[in-house]
Amino acid sequence: MHTRQTLATLAVLVLTVTAGCGFITGQSALAFSASPATASADALSETGYEERAVTNSTVTRNFSAAGQTRQVEVTNQQARYERAVDLGPLGSQRAAVFVTFASPEVSVVGQTFNPISDMSTREILRQFESQYEGLSVGDSVDNRSVRSLGNQRTLEQFEGTATLGGSEVDVYVHAAKFKHEGDYVVAVGIYPQRLDGEAENVVALTEGLEHDGEE
């Protein structure tokens, strides 16, 4: 999907700028891989969401310095969950979506970095617009503290619009970004505003995340 490709490419672009002339070359590729951040079985059972896909995307690039070339591999992970909801005249649609993305922190010659670390929540959400048809994210309207993967995290809420069944529908978009065990984890929930109580499902899914990264 476009989201995985875009963020993986961002990671590699940051690498080539930051490593510079001090990049240490070698015969084998430098590989950086994130661990999947997935919703727990209990959270899925509680909210009625179903797993649609857990996938990874690896980007490999060659970088040259001091007349030598070194390969770098960056592997990101994405999981997508959906719930069918009744939208009245638009019928039943899988319009409640929860997506997670995990990207590894890259470490080269003593420097560590990841493009997600410096991106605002709104900038990250632009990378997720392809996950929901016609999605346009508007103003931030609320934020709340949730406990996910052992610590308090900020879950920000935005208003927006999307296209469902050929019609424009008002939606809410929730997003959290944080670092956990060497990976940057992003959680995004999107659903029509007309759904009562759906925010609590997004909270439950975010609080029920499972992720085993590497220190």
N, C-alpha and C positions, 0 to 999 in steps of 0.2 A: 504494500500500500504506500501512497505518497508520504504519509507521516513517517514511517520507518526509514524510507529512503532519504527524506529531507534531513531528519535529525542525525542519521548516521553520517551523512555527507558533511553536516555542520561540525561534527566531532573531528572528522579528518581535516577539514579546513583549518580549524583552530590548531590542530597538531602541527601542520606544516608551517604556520606562522610562528608558533611559540618555540618549536624546537630549534629553528634557525641553524646557524653554522655550527653550533655545539652538538648537533645530533650525532650520537654514537652509532656507527653502522655495524652490521654483522651478517652472518650467512642466513640465519633463519628470521622469519617475520616476527615483529613485535605484535603480540595478540592481546587484545583487551575485550573481555566479554562480560556482559551484565547477566545477572540471574533473573529469571522471570519474577515479576510481582503479580501475584494472582489472588483472586477472591477466594476465601475459604469456603468449604462445603457448607458450613453452618450459616455463613452470610448469604450464600446463594439460596439455601433453603428458606431462610427468614424473609428474604426479599422477593423471591419468585423469579429472579434473573437466571438465565441459562447461558452457559459458556458457548460462544460461537467459534472462537479460534484463539490459540496461543501460538504465536509465531516468532521467528527471529529473522533478522536481516543483517548480513555481514558485508561490509564494504572494505575492499583491499586496495591500497594505493602504494605506488613506489615513490620514495622521496630520496633526493640526491643531496649530498653534502660532501665537500672536500674530495670530489671526484669519485665517491662511492655511492651505491644505491642500497636502500633498506626498505623492506616491505612493512607496512603497518596494517593490521586487521582490527576493525572495530565491530563488535557484534552487539546489537540492541535487541531488546525483547518487548513484545507487545501482546496484550491479552484484551479480548473484547467480549462483553456480556450484553445481553439484550432481554427485554421483557415485553411481551405483547400486552397492549393496553387498548381499551375501548375509547375511540375518539368520536363517538356519536355519528354524525353524517359521513365522516371519513372512514368509518368501520374500525375493525380491529387491526392494529399495526404494531410492529415491533419498534415502537417509537421511544422507549425508555432505554437508553444506552449508557453503559459504563465501560470506559477504556483505561487501561493502565499501560505505562511505558517505562521501561528501565534502561538506563544508559550508563555505561561504565565510566569511571573516572580514569582518565589517561595519565600515565606517569612516564616521563621521558627525561633522562639526565637530571633527576632530582626535582623536576617540576611536575605538578599535578594540575589538571584542568579538565573542564567539561563545559561545552557551550550552554547547557541548561542552567548551570550554576549562576550565570549572569543574566539570564533571561527573565523578564517580568512574567507574571501569570498571563497577562494579555498577549505577550509575544509568544508564549508557549501555546496558547489557545489558537493562534493563527495557524499553527502547524497541524491542528486537529480539525480544521474546518472541513476537510475531505471525509471525515468520519461520519458526517451527518449532512444529508442533502440540503444544499442551499443555506447552510448555517452562516449567520452573521452575528457576531458577539457585540453587545452594546455596553451599557454602563455597569460598573460594579455596584451592587445594591446591598450586600451584606457579607459578613464573614463570621465564622465560628471556629472555636477550638475543638478538635477531635483528637482522640488518642489512637494512634496508629503505629504499629511496629515499635512499641515500647516508649513512645514519646508523644507529647502534645504537638499537633500539627495544625496549621491554619488552612481551613477550607473556605475559599472565596467563592461568592455567588455573583453571577452576572445575569442580566436580562439579555435576550436575543430573539432572533427569528430564524425559522427554518422552513423548508418546503416539505409538506407531507401530503401525499395523494394529490399533488398538483396545486395545493393551496398553501398560502403562507400562514404559519402558525407561530404564536408567541411561545418561546421556550425559556427555560432556566438552564444555565450552565454553571456547574460547580467544578472547581479545580484546586488541587493541592500539589505542591512540589516540595520535596525534601530529600536529604541525603540519608542513605541507610546502608551501612556495611560496604562502603566502597562504590555504591551505585547511586545515581540520581533517579528517584522514583517520581513519576507524575501520575496522578489519578484524575480522571475527568468524567463527570456525570452530566448527561443531557436528557431533558424530557420536556414535554409540553406543560405550560404553566397551568393548564386546566386540571392536571392530576393532583388531587389532594394527598398530602402525606408522602409524596415521592422524595422530598428532600431527606426524610428520615431513612429511606432506603439507600440513598447515596451515602449518607453518614455511616450506615451499617456496613456497606460494602467497603468503604474506606477504612473503617476501624477493623474490618475483618481481613485486611490484606496479609498475605504471607509472602515472605521474601528472605532467601538465604544468600546473602552476598558474601564477599570476601573482605576481611579487614585489610 
